Amino acid sequence: KIKSISVPDSVKILENAAFESCHNLEKVILSKNISTIPIRCFHNCESIKSIEIPKNVTTIDGRAFSGTDLTSIKIPDSVTKLGYGALDSNVNLKSVYLSKNLKEIEFDTFAKCTSLENVEIPFGVKKIGVEAFIDCTALKSIEIPSSLEIIERDAFNGCEKLANINIPNSVKTIGKFAFADCFGLTNIRILEGITLIN
């Protein structure tokens, strides 16, 4: 029943699912010399409440932190890729800082993060992927940058407390069911520039 792990700085590579389903793991100190947090690295580590991402990390791969007990997380500006479902099903996640160098919010990234209330998407992001924020039932506001071009299907489906949203004129496409079941949505502003609403 591992409760804490300190990965020494001599370590440069973590393998996929390295700590997956370590249910009692609470504290993690990562090597400063890793560049990738791999697929499912901490998937279902349901006792982890916080973690510091080293500043040399450039990639956080798919499902790396899905199903944990994280309440907040800072994705450093060194990170250029936040993989599919990287933070999904973190039901106690309330706040997140996103790297300024992301280009995409991928499929399922924040799916079912039911305590997440506010998100600021950094300038430079061009696409919000399929089901990226699906069933984020506490999400009240989201800041969309003027760099965004695509909102894919079901991106905000089930975000029932989302009340207002401004779609900048950089957005060309809004996918099917992007705002389905957003029961609290009272105002949506779409500027000229959009060419397809599915």
Secondary structure as UniProt FT lines:
FT   STRAND          4..6
FT   TURN            9..10
FT   TURN            16..21
FT   TURN            23..24
FT   STRAND          27..29
FT   TURN            32..33
FT   STRAND          36..37
FT   TURN            39..44
FT   TURN            46..47
FT   TURN            55..56
FT   STRAND          59..60
FT   TURN            62..67
FT   STRAND          72..74
FT   TURN            77..78
FT   STRAND          81..82
FT   TURN            84..89
FT   TURN            91..92
FT   STRAND          95..97
FT   TURN            100..101
FT   STRAND          104..105
FT   TURN            107..112
FT   TURN            114..115
FT   STRAND          118..120
FT   TURN            123..124
FT   STRAND          127..128
FT   TURN            130..135
FT   TURN            137..138
FT   STRAND          141..143
FT   TURN            146..147
FT   STRAND          150..151
FT   TURN            153..158
FT   TURN            160..161
FT   STRAND          164..167
FT   TURN            169..170
FT   STRAND          173..174
FT   TURN            176..181
FT   TURN            183..184
FT   STRAND          187..190
FT   TURN            192..193
FT   STRAND          196..197
//
